[in-house]
Amino acid sequence: MSASLSFEALQRRMTQHLDVPQNATAALDARLLLEHASGLSPTALAMQAKQDAPAALIQETDALLALRLTGMPVAKIIGHKEFWGRRFYVSASVLDPRSDSETLIETALAVLPKNVPLRLMDLGTGSGCLLLTLLAERPLARGVGIDKSRAALSMARRNAHQLAPNIRRRVALRHGDWLTDAPLNADEPVDMIVTNPPYIESRAIATLDRDVRLFDPRLALDGGADGLGPYRKLIAPGLQRLKSGGYMVLEIGATQADAISKLLAAAGFVDIARRQDLAGRDRVLIAAKP
């Protein structure tokens, strides 16, 4: 290692180290890791590009590079991920918010009226990114997030507190297994249920990219033998929890639209429609209660 490196040279060196076959985002990863280690914004880094980086910073970035080269996602290293223009904290107990899930937000917002009171529910809330984003976009809405993992609920609670006081006051986070807990059945009906449940077939988990396989919680990935187990548990009870005319919005695997549409129709949902992500893959189903 050279005696000194400019910020610009350091970022270039980081990118070179991360440019390995398993990583298609080397340049982005390097920038995010350098921003995290230095505490500098992109603008500040650009202004200091030709200045020497402190030796301690170079050592710290070397440690971060070593973590990334094990397959640990950048979000898990730096502890947060951007989603729908907001920062959400993450940990080993939750999935990192993914751009694919923004398709669900887009789908939900298209049918949620503005400036009216609403009740929303998020099943398997994880980091809370879905529910909290919808509450931020619909300021008169209130919501409940349910998760089987207490560690995930702790992370969702942290995110609710860091976003804004007016969001924190409008969300309740509860420990539960989908909608099977008796206390939840006494709640008043909701206008919308959203969920991104585990939908990977159990046998396929071993084939996932190591970023996911090694660092995401299996509880949030494993959808059972055919990947549809959670949908079978939540769709029919979800219909009962919705108001008449309410919506269920589900994230799905790219090949599951037909099978899950049949489950929705069998439960009594109508107006079932699919939405594609930016790659053109089926990603979301939306269905209405008659």
Backbone hydrogen bonds in HBPLUS format (Angstrom, degrees):
<---DONOR---> <-ACCEPTOR-->    atom                        ^
c    i                          cat <-CA-CA->   ^        H-A-AA   ^      H-
h    n   atom  resd res      DA  || num        DHA   H-A  angle D-A-AA Bond
n    s   type  num  typ     dist DA aas  dist angle  dist       angle   num
A0053-ALA N   A0005-LEU O   2.69 MM  48  5.81 176.1  1.69 162.0 160.8     1
A0010-LEU N   A0006-SER O   2.78 MM   4  5.99 155.8  1.84 153.5 161.0     2
A0007-PHE N   A0051-GLN O   2.97 MM  44  6.23 140.9  2.13 169.8 176.5     3
A0011-GLN N   A0007-PHE O   2.98 MM   4  6.19 162.7  2.01 149.6 153.2     4
A0008-GLU N   A0049-ALA O   2.90 MM  41  4.67 159.1  1.95 142.0 135.6     5
A0012-ARG N   A0008-GLU O   3.05 MM   4  6.28 154.8  2.12 143.1 150.6     6
A0013-ARG N   A0009-ALA O   2.85 MM   4  6.06 154.2  1.92 147.1 154.0     7
A0014-MET N   A0010-LEU O   2.89 MM   4  6.13 156.3  1.94 150.4 157.1     8
A0015-THR N   A0011-GLN O   2.98 MM   4  6.21 158.2  2.03 147.0 152.4     9
A0016-GLN N   A0012-ARG O   3.07 MM   4  6.34 155.3  2.13 144.8 151.2    10
A0017-HIS N   A0013-ARG O   3.03 MM   4  6.33 157.3  2.09 149.9 155.4    11
A0018-LEU N   A0014-MET O   3.03 MM   4  6.27 147.8  2.14 147.4 156.2    12
A0019-ASP N   A0015-THR O   3.02 MM   4  6.08 115.1  2.46 140.8 156.2    13
A0019-ASP N   A0016-GLN O   3.31 MM   3  5.18 152.2  2.39  96.8 104.9    14
A0020-VAL N   A0018-LEU O   2.82 MM   2  5.63 128.8  2.08 111.8  95.7    15
A0023-ASN N   A0020-VAL O   2.97 MM   3  5.51 164.2  1.99 123.8 129.0    16
A0029-ASP N   A0025-THR O   2.86 MM   4  5.96 167.0  1.87 162.8 167.3    17
A0030-ALA N   A0026-ALA O   2.91 MM   4  6.08 162.7  1.94 152.2 156.7    18
A0031-ARG N   A0027-ALA O   3.08 MM   4  6.31 161.1  2.11 147.0 151.8    19
A0032-LEU N   A0028-LEU O   2.98 MM   4  6.23 169.5  2.00 157.8 160.1    20
A0033-LEU N   A0029-ASP O   2.90 MM   4  6.05 163.0  1.93 155.2 160.1    21
A0034-LEU N   A0030-ALA O   2.93 MM   4  6.03 156.0  1.99 147.2 154.0    22
A0035-GLU N   A0031-ARG O   2.90 MM   4  6.11 160.7  1.93 152.0 157.4    23
A0036-HIS N   A0032-LEU O   3.00 MM   4  6.17 157.7  2.05 143.3 149.5    24
A0037-ALA N   A0033-LEU O   2.90 MM   4  6.09 167.7  1.92 150.1 153.4    25
A0038-SER N   A0034-LEU O   2.92 MM   4  5.91 161.7  1.95 150.6 155.5    26
A0039-GLY N   A0035-GLU O   2.84 MM   4  5.57 139.3  2.01 139.1 149.3    27
A0045-LEU N   A0041-SER O   2.91 MM   4  6.16 160.9  1.94 159.6 165.0    28
A0046-ALA N   A0042-PRO O   3.01 MM   4  6.19 154.4  2.08 143.0 149.8    29
A0047-MET N   A0043-THR O   3.00 MM   4  6.29 151.3  2.09 146.6 154.4    30
A0048-GLN N   A0044-ALA O   3.05 MM   4  6.24 138.1  2.23 142.2 153.0    31
A0049-ALA N   A0046-ALA O   3.38 MM   3  5.01 165.7  2.40 100.7 102.4    32
A0051-GLN N   A0048-GLN O   2.92 MM   3  5.28 151.1  2.01 115.3 124.7    33
A0057-LEU N   A0054-PRO O   3.05 MM   3  5.24 124.8  2.36 100.4 114.4    34
A0058-ILE N   A0054-PRO O   3.15 MM   4  6.57 154.6  2.21 151.3 158.2    35
A0059-GLN N   A0055-ALA O   3.07 MM   4  6.39 156.3  2.13 149.4 155.4    36
A0060-GLU N   A0056-ALA O   2.97 MM   4  6.21 153.4  2.04 141.8 149.3    37
A0061-THR N   A0057-LEU O   2.88 MM   4  6.14 161.3  1.91 154.9 159.2    38
A0062-ASP N   A0058-ILE O   3.05 MM   4  6.26 147.8  2.16 142.2 150.8    39
A0063-ALA N   A0059-GLN O   3.19 MM   4  6.54 150.1  2.28 144.5 151.4    40
A0064-LEU N   A0060-GLU O   3.03 MM   4  6.40 152.9  2.11 148.1 155.9    41
A0065-LEU N   A0061-THR O   2.82 MM   4  6.03 156.0  1.88 150.2 156.6    42
A0066-ALA N   A0062-ASP O   3.09 MM   4  6.31 153.9  2.16 143.0 149.4    43
A0067-LEU N   A0063-ALA O   3.23 MM   4  6.56 151.3  2.32 142.1 148.8    44
A0068-ARG N   A0064-LEU O   2.99 MM   4  6.31 163.2  2.02 152.5 156.9    45
A0069-LEU N   A0065-LEU O   2.90 MM   4  6.10 152.6  1.98 152.2 159.6    46
A0070-THR N   A0067-LEU O   3.07 MM   3  5.35 151.4  2.15 105.0 113.9    47
A0071-GLY N   A0068-ARG O   2.94 MM   3  5.30 157.6  1.99 110.6 117.9    48
A0076-LYS N   A0073-PRO O   3.07 MM   3  5.33 122.2  2.42 102.0 115.8    49
A0077-ILE N   A0073-PRO O   3.12 MM   4  6.48 143.3  2.26 145.9 156.8    50
A0077-ILE N   A0074-VAL O   2.98 MM   3  5.00 122.8  2.32  96.3 111.8    51
A0078-ILE N   A0074-VAL O   2.89 MM   4  6.15 168.1  1.90 167.5 168.2    52
A0079-GLY N   A0075-ALA O   2.70 MM   4  5.40 131.5  1.93 134.9 147.8    53
A0090-VAL N   A0079-GLY O   3.09 MM  11  5.33 158.7  2.14 114.4 119.1    54
A0081-LYS N   A0088-PHE O   2.84 MM   7  5.41 148.6  1.94 145.8 155.8    55
A0088-PHE N   A0081-LYS O   2.91 MM   7  5.41 160.8  1.95 146.0 152.2    56
A0083-PHE N   A0086-ARG O   2.74 MM   3  5.30 154.8  1.80 152.6 161.5    57
A0086-ARG N   A0083-PHE O   2.96 MM   3  5.30 158.2  2.01 113.4 120.5    58
A0094-VAL N   A0091-SER O   3.30 MM   3  5.83 174.6  2.30 117.7 119.2    59
A0101-SER N   A0098-ARG O   2.96 MM   3  5.53 135.8  2.16 112.0 122.8    60
A0102-GLU N   A0099-SER O   2.97 MM   3  5.29 151.8  2.05 108.0 117.0    61
A0103-THR N   A0100-ASP O   3.10 MM   3  5.80 159.2  2.15 114.8 120.8    62
A0104-LEU N   A0101-SER O   3.01 MM   3  5.32 131.2  2.26 102.5 114.1    63
A0105-ILE N   A0101-SER O   3.41 MM   4  6.90 153.3  2.48 142.5 148.8    64
A0106-GLU N   A0102-GLU O   2.94 MM   4  6.16 165.1  1.96 150.1 153.8    65
A0107-THR N   A0103-THR O   2.96 MM   4  6.11 156.7  2.01 144.0 150.5    66
A0108-ALA N   A0104-LEU O   2.88 MM   4  6.08 161.9  1.91 152.7 157.4    67
A0109-LEU N   A0105-ILE O   2.92 MM   4  6.06 171.8  1.92 158.2 160.4    68
A0110-ALA N   A0106-GLU O   3.22 MM   4  6.26 141.2  2.38 138.3 147.4    69
A0111-VAL N   A0108-ALA O   3.12 MM   3  5.72 152.3  2.20 113.6 120.8    70
A0112-LEU N   A0108-ALA O   3.09 MM   4  6.22 129.8  2.35 146.6 161.0    71
A0142-ARG N   A0118-LEU O   2.86 MM  24  6.13 154.6  1.92 146.4 152.1    72
A0191-ASP N   A0119-ARG O   2.75 MM  72  5.36 146.3  1.86 140.1 150.7    73
A0120-LEU N   A0142-ARG O   2.84 MM  22  6.21 155.7  1.90 150.9 159.2    74
A0144-VAL N   A0120-LEU O   3.02 MM  24  6.48 145.2  2.15 140.9 149.5    75
A0121-MET N   A0192-MET O   2.91 MM  71  6.31 138.4  2.09 150.0 162.0    76
A0194-VAL N   A0121-MET O   2.79 MM  73  6.25 161.5  1.82 162.9 168.3    77
A0122-ASP N   A0144-VAL O   2.93 MM  22  6.36 154.9  2.00 155.9 161.2    78
A0146-ILE N   A0122-ASP O   2.92 MM  24  6.25 165.5  1.94 174.3 176.6    79
A0123-LEU N   A0194-VAL O   3.02 MM  71  6.50 156.0  2.08 161.5 166.5    80
A0124-GLY N   A0146-ILE O   2.68 MM  22  5.58 136.9  1.86 146.7 161.4    81
A0125-THR N   A0146-ILE O   3.04 MM  21  5.75 154.7  2.10 131.5 138.9    82
A0128-GLY N   A0125-THR O   2.82 MM   3  4.99 153.3  1.89 137.4 133.2    83
A0132-LEU N   A0128-GLY O   2.89 MM   4  5.73 164.1  1.91 163.1 168.2    84
A0133-THR N   A0129-CYS O   3.17 MM   4  5.79 146.2  2.29 125.1 133.8    85
A0134-LEU N   A0130-LEU O   3.09 MM   4  6.34 162.6  2.12 152.2 156.7    86
A0135-LEU N   A0131-LEU O   2.93 MM   4  6.22 155.4  1.99 151.1 158.4    87
A0136-ALA N   A0132-LEU O   2.95 MM   4  6.09 146.2  2.06 138.8 147.9    88
A0137-GLU N   A0133-THR O   3.00 MM   4  6.25 145.3  2.12 145.0 154.4    89
A0138-ARG N   A0134-LEU O   2.89 MM   4  6.01 130.3  2.15 141.2 154.3    90
A0141-ALA N   A0138-ARG O   2.97 MM   3  5.59 165.4  1.99 127.0 130.5    91
A0143-GLY N   A0170-ARG O   2.89 MM  27  6.36 158.8  1.93 162.7 169.2    92
A0172-ALA N   A0143-GLY O   2.92 MM  29  6.38 148.1  2.02 146.6 157.0    93
A0145-GLY N   A0172-ALA O   2.84 MM  27  6.33 154.2  1.91 156.2 165.0    94
A0174-ARG N   A0145-GLY O   2.81 MM  29  6.16 165.8  1.83 167.0 171.9    95
A0147-ASP N   A0174-ARG O   3.13 MM  27  6.65 152.3  2.21 160.3 168.7    96
A0176-GLY N   A0147-ASP O   3.02 MM  29  5.50 161.8  2.06 118.9 124.7    97
A0153-LEU N   A0149-SER O   3.12 MM   4  6.43 157.2  2.18 144.1 150.2    98
A0154-SER N   A0150-ARG O   3.00 MM   4  6.25 146.5  2.11 141.7 150.4    99
A0155-MET N   A0151-ALA O   3.18 MM   4  6.51 149.8  2.28 141.7 148.8   100
A0155-MET N   A0152-ALA O   3.06 MM   3  5.12 117.4  2.46  96.0 111.1   101
A0156-ALA N   A0152-ALA O   2.89 MM   4  6.24 158.6  1.94 154.2 160.6   102
A0157-ARG N   A0153-LEU O   2.84 MM   4  6.02 152.8  1.92 145.6 153.2   103
A0158-ARG N   A0154-SER O   3.02 MM   4  6.28 152.4  2.10 141.3 148.4   104
A0159-ASN N   A0155-MET O   3.00 MM   4  6.31 156.1  2.06 148.4 154.6   105
A0160-ALA N   A0156-ALA O   2.89 MM   4  6.18 154.2  1.96 148.0 155.3   106
A0161-HIS N   A0157-ARG O   3.03 MM   4  6.27 154.2  2.10 148.3 154.5   107
A0162-GLN N   A0158-ARG O   3.03 MM   4  6.27 146.5  2.14 145.1 154.1   108
A0163-LEU N   A0159-ASN O   3.14 MM   4  6.17 138.2  2.32 147.5 155.5   109
A0167-ILE N   A0164-ALA O   3.04 MM   3  5.37 145.4  2.16 108.4 118.6   110
A0168-ARG N   A0164-ALA O   3.06 MM   4  6.35 165.1  2.09 157.3 161.6   111
A0169-ARG N   A0165-PRO O   3.11 MM   4  6.28 153.2  2.19 152.0 156.7   112
A0170-ARG N   A0167-ILE O   2.89 MM   3  5.21 150.0  1.98 109.9 119.8   113
A0180-THR N   A0177-ASP O   3.16 MM   3  5.92 169.7  2.17 140.0 143.3   114
A0184-LEU N   A0181-ASP O   3.16 MM   3  5.84 139.0  2.34 117.9 127.4   115
A0185-ASN N   A0182-ALA O   2.96 MM   3  5.44 138.5  2.14 113.8 124.9   116
A0186-ALA N   A0183-PRO O   3.33 MM   3  5.75 155.6  2.40 106.4 112.9   117
A0187-ASP N   A0184-LEU O   3.09 MM   3  5.51 162.8  2.12 113.4 118.9   118
A0190-VAL N   A0241-ARG O   2.90 MM  51  6.29 154.5  1.97 150.3 158.4   119
A0243-LYS N   A0190-VAL O   2.83 MM  53  5.60 152.8  1.91 156.1 151.1   120
A0247-TYR N   A0191-ASP O   3.03 MM  56  6.49 155.3  2.09 147.8 148.8   121
A0193-ILE N   A0247-TYR O   2.91 MM  54  6.43 152.6  1.99 153.2 162.3   122
A0249-VAL N   A0193-ILE O   2.82 MM  56  6.24 160.4  1.86 163.3 169.8   123
A0195-THR N   A0249-VAL O   3.10 MM  54  6.59 139.3  2.27 161.1 167.2   124
A0251-GLU N   A0195-THR O   2.95 MM  56  6.38 161.7  1.99 161.3 166.4   125
A0200-ILE N   A0221-LEU O   3.00 MM  21  5.68 154.1  2.07 174.0 177.6   126
A0223-GLY N   A0200-ILE O   2.73 MM  23  5.06 166.6  1.75 146.9 148.7   127
A0204-ALA N   A0201-GLU O   2.85 MM   3  5.28 143.9  1.98 113.5 125.0   128
A0202-SER N   A0224-GLY O   2.89 MM  22  5.19 157.1  1.95 129.9 135.1   129
A0205-ILE N   A0202-SER O   3.33 MM   3  5.70 160.2  2.37 109.5 114.9   130
A0207-THR N   A0204-ALA O   2.96 MM   3  5.39 152.7  2.04 111.7 120.4   131
A0208-LEU N   A0205-ILE O   3.17 MM   3  5.40 165.6  2.19 110.8 115.3   132
A0212-VAL N   A0209-ASP O   2.97 MM   3  5.57 133.9  2.19 114.4 125.0   133
A0213-ARG N   A0209-ASP O   2.82 MM   4  5.97 171.5  1.83 161.3 160.5   134
A0214-LEU N   A0210-ARG O   2.93 MM   4  5.35 164.2  1.95 134.8 139.5   135
A0216-ASP N   A0212-VAL O   3.02 MM   4  5.11 154.4  2.09 140.1 139.0   136
A0220-ALA N   A0217-PRO O   2.95 MM   3  5.53 145.1  2.07 114.3 123.4   137
A0221-LEU N   A0218-ARG O   2.89 MM   3  4.97 159.9  1.93 109.6 116.3   138
A0222-ASP N   A0218-ARG O   2.96 MM   4  5.83 170.5  1.97 170.8 168.1   139
A0229-GLY N   A0223-GLY O   3.02 MM   6  5.45 142.8  2.17 171.1 160.5   140
A0227-GLY N   A0224-GLY O   3.26 MM   3  4.96 146.0  2.39  94.3 104.2   141
A0231-TYR N   A0228-LEU O   3.09 MM   3  5.39 117.8  2.49 106.4 121.6   142
A0232-ARG N   A0228-LEU O   3.15 MM   4  6.47 154.7  2.21 159.1 166.6   143
A0233-LYS N   A0229-GLY O   3.30 MM   4  6.63 141.6  2.45 144.4 154.8   144
A0233-LYS N   A0230-PRO O   3.08 MM   3  5.09 126.0  2.39  94.2 108.4   145
A0234-LEU N   A0230-PRO O   3.05 MM   4  6.26 141.0  2.20 148.4 158.6   146
A0235-ILE N   A0231-TYR O   3.04 MM   4  5.69 159.8  2.08 152.1 153.5   147
A0238-GLY N   A0234-LEU O   2.87 MM   4  5.64 139.3  2.03 135.0 147.2   148
A0239-LEU N   A0235-ILE O   3.05 MM   4  6.37 145.5  2.17 150.0 158.0   149
A0241-ARG N   A0237-PRO O   3.18 MM   4  6.51 135.1  2.39 141.2 153.3   150
A0241-ARG N   A0238-GLY O   3.07 MM   3  5.08 130.4  2.33  95.8 109.3   151
A0242-LEU N   A0239-LEU O   3.33 MM   3  5.41 148.9  2.44  99.1 107.7   152
A0246-GLY N   A0243-LYS O   2.88 MM   3  5.05 155.2  1.94 131.2 130.1   153
A0245-GLY N   A0289-LYS O   2.85 MM  44  5.01 141.4  2.00 126.3 138.3   154
A0289-LYS N   A0246-GLY O   2.84 MM  43  5.45 155.7  1.89 156.0 161.0   155
A0248-MET N   A0287-ALA O   2.88 MM  39  5.40 159.8  1.92 155.9 162.2   156
A0287-ALA N   A0248-MET O   2.97 MM  39  5.40 154.8  2.04 153.1 160.8   157
A0250-LEU N   A0285-LEU O   2.85 MM  35  5.24 163.7  1.87 157.8 162.3   158
A0285-LEU N   A0250-LEU O   2.87 MM  35  5.24 155.4  1.93 149.6 157.9   159
A0252-ILE N   A0283-ARG O   2.86 MM  31  5.27 158.2  1.91 136.6 139.4   160
A0256-GLN N   A0253-GLY O   3.14 MM   3  5.36 171.4  2.15 120.0 120.7   161
A0260-ILE N   A0256-GLN O   3.01 MM   4  6.09 171.7  2.02 167.2 169.6   162
A0261-SER N   A0257-ALA O   2.90 MM   4  5.87 150.4  1.98 145.0 153.7   163
A0262-LYS N   A0258-ASP O   3.13 MM   4  6.38 148.6  2.24 146.0 153.2   164
A0263-LEU N   A0259-ALA O   3.24 MM   4  6.61 148.9  2.34 139.3 147.4   165
A0264-LEU N   A0260-ILE O   2.94 MM   4  6.23 156.9  1.99 150.8 156.7   166
A0265-ALA N   A0261-SER O   2.94 MM   4  6.17 162.8  1.97 148.9 153.4   167
A0266-ALA N   A0262-LYS O   2.90 MM   4  6.01 160.0  1.94 147.2 153.0   168
A0267-ALA N   A0263-LEU O   3.11 MM   4  6.26 141.8  2.27 140.0 149.1   169
A0269-PHE N   A0264-LEU O   3.00 MM   5  5.37 155.5  2.06 154.8 147.1   170
A0268-GLY N   A0265-ALA O   3.07 MM   3  5.17 142.8  2.21 100.0 111.0   171
A0270-VAL N   A0288-ALA O   2.84 MM  18  5.26 165.1  1.87 152.4 157.5   172
A0288-ALA N   A0270-VAL O   2.86 MM  18  5.26 174.1  1.86 161.0 159.4   173
A0273-ALA N   A0286-ILE O   2.88 MM  13  5.41 159.0  1.93 156.0 163.1   174
A0286-ILE N   A0273-ALA O   2.87 MM  13  5.41 161.4  1.90 157.6 163.6   175
A0275-ARG N   A0284-VAL O   2.78 MM   9  5.06 150.5  1.87 149.3 152.2   176
A0283-ARG N   A0275-ARG O   2.91 MM   8  6.02 172.2  1.91 160.3 159.6   177
A0284-VAL N   A0275-ARG O   3.15 MM   9  5.06 161.1  2.18 145.1 145.0   178
A0277-ASP N   A0281-ARG O   2.91 MM   4  5.55 153.4  1.98 150.8 154.9   179
A0280-GLY N   A0277-ASP O   2.91 MM   3  5.32 162.3  1.94 117.5 121.4   180
